[in-house]
Amino acid sequence: MSEIDRPYVVNPEAIGDPDQTPVVQLPSEMAAYFERTRCPECRQINQTHADDCAAEDPR
């Protein structure tokens, strides 16, 4: 996997700093995957759901 194919932190100085949020740049293929698999109800990614999401599997 080349450097361009991996996510990277745009502002590494923010890691561990409670006053800043690290910004992660995703490769276009990874960003497209997350968009395709986003929950249509709560819009969360990575097969997760908001606590009140109607689409969440109640198992």
Stockholm file with secondary structure:
# STOCKHOLM 1.0

chainA/1-59         MSEIDRPYVVNPEAIGDPDQTPVVQLPSEMAAYFERTRCPECRQINQTHADDCAAEDPR
#=GR chainA/1-59 SS CCGGGSCEESCGGGTTCTTSCCCEECCHHHHHHHHHTSCTTTCCSTTCCCTTCTTSCCC
#=GC SS_cons        CCGGGSCEESCGGGTTCTTSCCCEECCHHHHHHHHHTSCTTTCCSTTCCCTTCTTSCCC
//
